[in-house]
């Protein structure tokens, strides 16, 4: 792949240059700015596909070869030099297939969705920068470029979530996302500092080699570093307890939601853990990966229960994203590297499809509230059928993509950790249920608000839905286990697994479990999906909800209230962390005013008094001495002037007297 590595820097560079061009030159040209943005991501997509198809064509040798690097910048750091560059390896190639493809569909969709917005050009500039951040993160061969790209996405999330900043809710949502993710960013930065101070490098390969050496003498240091890196992923991928920002991110335009939830931002946290997995595995005797698995499993189950009780069509999907990211983190925690990356890619397609589908619904009916929808199946056929495919993929219905990727995670969990498997299986059942609820509330029955006149979205919006639906339906076939009867051999014996399995092959301490086809686990997974869909049909499909009718789940009473209020976690944070921070800030303010300002003012007054005394001393003492010396000198000079007569005889008398005096002194001595 050495002949193609020169293309890699162009993949993030093209949208970056387009961002600059739109922001500086074309911000007043709406159509041109959107076309430039789509053209830029199309070029990145084409370059990515060249890399992907060449890598696939060179299998199996490509997967077994070490990563190919291209150094872009050398930064002198004292005795050493810090190399900043890009690389091609199996993980990079896998993400280069997903990220530009999903971004391209979202960019095209945005042309129709954002039409008429007063900041149309600015929106396309921002999403170009957003795509640059994720693409830069994917191709980076070092932690420095990864962190810069990571922060670019953090900035873009703030700008895009709060894009409609006239709405106070959007403004606060952007601020909440920015501050919450900063917690994770600080932890990641601390982890990077620890790695650099101990290894003297930031390139992944060098870091992994040095970490293995350090772990032999100081495993605790590596363990702490791994947890700090994971802290960054928890913030970015909205894992418990830093998940609270993602549901509020719905305040931004729907294409932004799709970008954040599918192709960029939250995927970055999972990618970080996948990329840095050797740092976790090198301290296998310590519970670094156990923490990863526990947080992932808790988040997967916890977020899925909240999604049950939400009425906002996008908020349901937001909690779904948190839950599915929990699956990926959980998989990485139990060593399911290939399963996690596989689910990351399939999830990107069906989650982008679902978000863009929800945007199409909102565009058609003018509301986010599912309780005011209903009866949209016939009025919005393209949106309905594509949304249904996305829903079935997310619910884990075979043979759609979500079934194969999620089932592989559950199969690994079954072999590695029974508790994690049980939690993942329960989350799968709940996922199928709340997605069925969403489809029936949105599309089935009769309209519950007669004032809403729904209409199908234009082709520029529903064509991307069709493309994503194809991916959501078929991508899973790339990861069918090779020992699945008939399908396995027919589909190439799990090509995706063979492509990614050797990602960390050069490090002897990396041992990833290989789990084959597990028929009982697959059967249970299918039953969970069927059970969730069946329960959803019984509650919402057999007798569709009518206008003014309450949600059947309200019969749960206190449980419904708890879920609807998201376990009151936001309220707890407001009452403890936020209120505590405000009280602490107020305390510091009062301390600053009452103590610091008092000391500063006292010092100022004392200085003023001292300067006054110094002025008097200078005027009457120092100046008096100086002036006195001047006057004495002047007086002496005046007296001596009289002996300067100009007569030689006077000077001779003075000389004689002086000689006599000197002789007298000499004789006396």
SVG drawing of the C-alpha trace seen along z (x, -y; Angstrom):
<svg xmlns="http://www.w3.org/2000/svg" viewBox="-59 -92 122 118">
<polyline fill="none" stroke="black" stroke-width="0.4" points="0.0,0.0 3.1,-2.3 2.0,-3.5 -1.4,-4.8 -0.4,-6.2 0.1,-9.6 -3.6,-9.8 -4.4,-9.6 -3.7,-13.2 -6.0,-14.4 -9.0,-12.7 -9.3,-15.1 -7.6,-18.0 -10.3,-18.4 -13.2,-19.1 -10.9,-21.3 -10.0,-23.5 -13.7,-23.6 -14.6,-24.8 -12.1,-27.6 -13.3,-28.5 -17.0,-28.6 -16.3,-30.5 -14.1,-33.2 -15.3,-33.4 -18.7,-31.8 -20.7,-32.4 -23.2,-34.5 -23.6,-32.0 -26.0,-29.4 -26.3,-26.9 -22.6,-27.1 -21.6,-26.5 -23.8,-23.3 -22.5,-22.0 -18.9,-22.7 -19.5,-20.8 -21.0,-17.8 -18.2,-17.8 -15.6,-17.9 -17.0,-14.9 -17.5,-13.1 -13.8,-13.5 -12.9,-12.2 -15.3,-9.3 -13.7,-8.5 -10.2,-8.6 -11.3,-6.4 -12.8,-3.9 -9.6,-3.6 -7.8,-2.8 -10.6,-0.3 -10.8,1.6 -7.0,1.8 -6.8,3.2 -9.5,5.7 -7.8,6.8 -4.5,7.4 -6.1,9.7 -4.9,11.7 -1.5,10.2 -2.7,6.7 -4.1,7.8 -0.8,9.5 1.5,6.7 2.4,3.9 0.8,0.5 2.1,-1.8 3.0,-5.3 3.5,-8.7 5.2,-11.3 3.8,-14.8 5.6,-16.8 8.6,-16.4 8.5,-18.4 11.8,-18.8 11.3,-18.1 14.7,-18.4 16.8,-15.4 14.0,-13.5 11.8,-14.3 8.0,-13.9 6.7,-12.5 3.1,-13.4 1.7,-11.5 -1.0,-9.2 -1.2,-5.5 -3.1,-2.7 -4.0,0.4 -7.1,2.6 -8.9,0.4 -8.2,-2.7 -9.5,-1.0 -12.7,0.2 -13.6,-3.2 -12.7,-4.8 -15.4,-2.7 -18.0,-3.9 -17.3,-7.5 -17.1,-9.2 -20.1,-7.1 -22.4,-8.1 -21.2,-11.7 -21.9,-11.9 -25.5,-10.8 -26.0,-13.2 -24.5,-16.1 -26.8,-15.4 -29.8,-15.1 -28.9,-18.5 -29.3,-20.3 -33.1,-19.7 -33.4,-19.8 -31.7,-23.1 -33.3,-24.9 -34.4,-28.3 -32.3,-28.5 -30.8,-32.0 -27.4,-30.5 -27.4,-27.9 -23.8,-28.4 -22.5,-28.5 -24.1,-25.1 -22.2,-23.5 -19.0,-25.1 -19.4,-23.6 -20.2,-20.1 -17.2,-20.2 -15.1,-20.9 -16.9,-18.2 -16.1,-15.6 -12.5,-16.8 -12.2,-16.1 -13.5,-12.5 -11.5,-11.7 -8.3,-13.1 -8.9,-11.0 -9.4,-7.9 -6.2,-8.3 -3.9,-9.5 -0.9,-7.4 -0.3,-9.2 -2.0,-10.6 -1.2,-14.2 -3.1,-14.3 -5.8,-12.2 -6.3,-14.6 -6.3,-17.7 -9.0,-16.0 -10.9,-15.0 -11.0,-18.6 -12.1,-19.8 -15.1,-17.6 -15.8,-18.9 -15.8,-22.5 -18.0,-21.5 -20.5,-19.8 -20.8,-23.0 -21.3,-25.1 -23.8,-22.7 -25.9,-21.6 -26.3,-25.3 -26.7,-26.2 -30.2,-27.7 -28.8,-29.7 -31.8,-32.0 -33.6,-29.2 -32.4,-29.2 -32.7,-25.4 -30.3,-25.0 -27.8,-27.4 -27.8,-25.6 -27.7,-22.2 -24.5,-23.2 -23.0,-24.5 -23.9,-21.3 -22.3,-19.1 -19.2,-21.2 -18.7,-21.2 -19.6,-17.5 -17.3,-16.2 -14.5,-18.5 -14.4,-16.3 -13.5,-13.3 -11.1,-15.4 -9.2,-16.4 -8.9,-12.7 -7.7,-11.8 -5.1,-14.6 -3.8,-13.4 -3.5,-9.9 -1.6,-11.2 0.8,-13.2 1.5,-10.1 2.1,-8.1 4.4,-10.7 6.4,-11.2 6.9,-7.5 7.5,-6.4 8.8,-9.6 6.6,-9.0 3.0,-9.5 3.0,-7.2 0.8,-4.3 3.2,-1.5 6.0,-3.0 3.7,-3.6 2.5,0.0 6.1,1.3 7.2,-0.9 4.0,-0.3 4.7,3.5 8.2,2.8 6.9,0.4 4.1,2.9 6.8,5.4 8.1,3.0 5.2,0.6 1.9,2.1 -0.1,-0.3 1.1,-3.2 -0.1,-1.6 -3.4,-0.7 -4.0,-4.3 -3.1,-5.5 -5.6,-3.0 -8.4,-4.3 -7.6,-7.9 -7.8,-7.1 -11.1,-5.3 -12.3,-8.4 -12.0,-10.3 -14.0,-7.7 -16.7,-7.8 -17.2,-11.5 -17.1,-11.4 -19.3,-8.3 -21.8,-9.5 -21.4,-6.5 -22.7,-6.5 -22.3,-8.7 -21.3,-11.3 -24.2,-10.4 -26.4,-13.4 -25.2,-15.7 -26.3,-13.5 -30.1,-13.5 -30.0,-17.3 -27.9,-17.4 -31.3,-16.9 -31.7,-20.7 -29.5,-21.0 -30.6,-20.4 -31.4,-16.7 -28.5,-16.2 -26.2,-17.2 -27.9,-14.6 -27.2,-12.0 -23.5,-13.1 -23.0,-13.0 -24.7,-9.7 -23.5,-7.8 -20.5,-9.0 -18.5,-11.2 -18.3,-12.4 -19.7,-9.5 -18.1,-6.9 -14.8,-8.6 -14.8,-7.3 -15.3,-3.7 -12.6,-4.2 -10.2,-5.5 -10.6,-2.4 -10.3,-0.1 -7.2,-1.9 -5.6,-1.9 -6.7,1.7 -3.1,3.0 -2.7,0.5 -5.6,2.2 -4.6,5.7 -1.0,5.3 -2.2,5.1 -4.5,8.2 -3.9,8.9 -5.6,5.6 -9.3,4.8 -8.9,2.1 -10.9,4.0 -13.4,5.1 -14.2,1.4 -14.7,1.0 -17.0,4.0 -19.0,2.9 -19.5,-0.7 -20.6,0.5 -23.0,3.1 -24.6,0.8 -25.0,-1.9 -26.5,0.5 -29.2,1.6 -29.7,-1.7 -30.2,-3.8 -32.5,-1.3 -34.9,-1.5 -35.1,-5.3 -35.9,-5.2 -39.1,-3.3 -40.7,-6.3 -39.7,-9.1 -42.2,-10.8 -39.8,-12.9 -38.9,-10.9 -35.3,-12.1 -34.8,-11.6 -35.8,-7.9 -33.1,-7.5 -30.6,-9.4 -31.0,-7.0 -30.9,-4.2 -27.5,-5.5 -26.2,-5.6 -27.4,-2.0 -25.8,-0.8 -22.5,-2.5 -22.7,-0.7 -22.8,2.6 -19.6,1.6 -17.8,0.5 -18.9,3.7 -17.6,5.8 -14.2,4.1 -14.1,4.7 -14.5,8.5 -11.9,8.6 -14.5,8.5 -12.5,6.1 -13.8,7.3 -17.4,7.5 -17.2,3.9 -15.8,2.5 -18.3,4.5 -21.2,3.1 -19.8,-0.4 -20.0,-0.2 -23.4,1.4 -24.8,-0.9 -23.6,-4.0 -25.7,-3.0 -29.0,-2.1 -28.7,-4.9 -28.0,-7.6 -31.0,-6.1 -33.2,-6.4 -32.2,-9.9 -32.5,-11.2 -35.9,-9.3 -37.0,-11.1 -35.9,-14.4 -38.0,-13.6 -40.9,-13.0 -40.3,-16.3 -39.9,-18.1 -43.2,-16.6 -45.3,-17.2 -43.6,-20.0 -43.3,-18.4 -41.0,-16.0 -43.8,-14.7 -44.8,-11.1 -48.1,-11.5 -49.2,-14.0 -48.2,-11.8 -49.7,-8.6 -51.0,-7.6 -47.9,-8.6 -47.3,-5.3 -49.4,-6.2 -48.5,-9.8 -44.7,-9.3 -44.1,-5.9 -40.3,-6.3 -39.7,-7.5 -41.8,-4.7 -40.3,-1.8 -36.7,-3.0 -37.4,-3.8 -38.8,-0.3 -35.7,1.3 -33.6,-0.8 -35.9,0.1 -35.7,3.9 -31.9,3.7 -31.6,2.0 -34.0,4.4 -31.8,7.3 -34.0,9.0 -32.2,11.4 -30.8,11.2 -30.4,7.4 -27.0,5.8 -27.8,5.2 -28.6,8.8 -25.2,10.1 -23.1,7.5 -25.1,7.5 -25.2,11.3 -21.4,11.5 -21.1,9.2 -23.5,11.4 -21.7,14.5 -18.4,13.1 -20.1,12.0 -21.6,15.5 -18.2,17.0 -16.4,14.4 -18.8,13.0 -22.2,14.3 -23.4,11.2 -22.5,9.0 -24.3,11.4 -27.5,11.3 -27.4,7.5 -26.8,7.3 -29.6,9.7 -32.1,7.8 -31.1,4.6 -31.7,6.3 -35.3,7.2 -36.0,3.7 -34.5,2.2 -36.8,4.2 -39.7,3.1 -39.1,-0.7 -38.3,-0.7 -41.6,1.1 -43.4,-1.5 -41.8,-4.3 -42.8,-2.9 -46.5,-2.3 -46.8,-5.7 -45.3,-7.5 -46.6,-5.7 -49.5,-3.5 -53.1,-4.1 -54.9,-7.4 -53.4,-10.9 -53.7,-12.1 -53.5,-15.8 -55.9,-16.7 -54.2,-20.1 -51.0,-18.4 -50.9,-18.0 -48.0,-15.6 -46.2,-15.3 -43.3,-13.2 -39.9,-14.8 -38.3,-15.7 -36.0,-13.3 -32.8,-15.0 -33.9,-13.8 -35.3,-10.4 -32.7,-9.1 -30.0,-9.1 -32.5,-7.2 -32.7,-4.5 -28.9,-4.2 -28.5,-3.9 -31.4,-1.4 -29.5,0.8 -26.4,0.7 -28.5,1.4 -30.0,4.4 -26.9,5.9 -23.7,4.9 -24.2,7.6 -23.5,10.3 -19.9,9.3 -19.6,10.6 -21.7,13.8 -19.7,16.4 -17.9,18.9 -19.4,21.9 -23.0,20.8 -24.5,23.5 -24.8,22.6 -24.6,18.8 -21.0,18.8 -19.2,20.5 -21.5,18.9 -20.6,15.4 -16.9,15.9 -16.3,17.3 -16.6,14.1 -14.4,11.7 -14.8,8.8 -13.4,10.9 -10.4,12.1 -9.8,8.5 -9.6,7.1 -8.4,10.1 -4.7,9.4 -4.9,5.7 -2.7,6.3 -1.0,9.4 2.5,8.0 2.2,7.6 2.6,10.9 0.7,9.8 -2.6,9.2 -4.7,12.2 -8.3,11.7 -10.9,14.4 -12.1,16.1 -15.8,17.1 -17.5,19.0 -21.1,19.6 -23.2,20.3 -26.6,21.5 -28.3,21.2 -27.1,17.6 -28.3,16.7 -31.7,18.4 -32.0,16.5 -31.1,13.3 -33.8,13.9 -36.4,14.7 -35.5,11.5 -36.0,9.5 -39.3,11.3 -40.5,10.9 -39.8,7.2 -41.5,6.6 -44.4,8.8 -44.9,6.9 -44.7,3.6 -47.4,4.8 -49.7,5.9 -49.5,2.6 -49.4,0.2 -50.2,2.1 -53.2,4.2 -55.2,1.2 -53.4,-2.0 -53.4,-4.9 -56.2,-7.5 -56.0,-11.2 -56.0,-12.2 -55.4,-8.6 -52.7,-8.0 -49.7,-5.8 -50.4,-2.3 -47.1,-2.3 -48.4,-5.0 -50.1,-2.1 -46.6,-1.4 -47.1,-4.3 -43.9,-5.2 -41.7,-3.1 -43.1,-5.1 -42.4,-8.4 -38.9,-7.3 -38.1,-6.3 -39.8,-9.4 -37.6,-11.6 -34.5,-9.6 -33.9,-8.3 -33.7,-12.0 -30.0,-12.0 -30.1,-15.5 -31.9,-16.7 -29.3,-15.0 -26.5,-16.5 -28.1,-19.9 -28.7,-19.5 -25.2,-18.3 -22.5,-19.0 -23.9,-22.1 -25.3,-23.6 -22.1,-22.7 -20.1,-24.3 -22.2,-27.4 -21.9,-27.6 -18.2,-27.0 -17.9,-29.8 -20.0,-32.1 -17.8,-31.2 -14.6,-32.0 -16.3,-35.3 -17.0,-36.3 -13.5,-35.3 -12.1,-37.3 -14.2,-40.4 -13.9,-40.1 -10.3,-38.8 -8.3,-39.1 -9.7,-42.6 -9.2,-43.7 -5.6,-42.7 -5.0,-44.2 -6.7,-47.5 -4.8,-47.6 -1.5,-47.1 -2.6,-49.8 -3.3,-52.3 -0.1,-51.4 1.8,-51.9 0.1,-55.3 1.0,-56.4 4.5,-55.2 4.9,-57.0 3.6,-60.2 6.2,-59.8 8.9,-59.0 7.9,-62.2 8.4,-64.3 11.7,-62.6 12.9,-63.1 11.8,-66.8 13.2,-67.9 16.1,-65.5 17.5,-64.2 16.8,-67.4 18.0,-69.4 21.4,-67.6 21.8,-67.9 20.9,-71.6 23.0,-72.2 26.1,-70.7 25.4,-72.9 25.2,-76.1 28.4,-75.2 30.3,-74.6 29.0,-77.9 30.0,-79.8 33.5,-78.3 33.9,-79.1 32.8,-82.7 35.4,-83.1 38.2,-81.5 37.5,-83.8 39.1,-86.7 42.6,-85.1 42.5,-84.9 43.9,-88.5 46.1,-87.9 49.1,-89.5 52.4,-87.5 53.6,-89.0 50.4,-87.9 50.9,-84.3 54.6,-84.4 53.6,-85.4 51.1,-82.5 53.8,-80.1 56.3,-81.4 53.7,-81.1 52.8,-77.5 56.5,-76.5 57.1,-77.9 54.0,-76.1 55.1,-72.8 58.6,-73.2 57.2,-73.9 55.0,-70.7 58.0,-68.7 60.3,-70.0 57.6,-69.4 57.2,-65.8"/>
</svg>
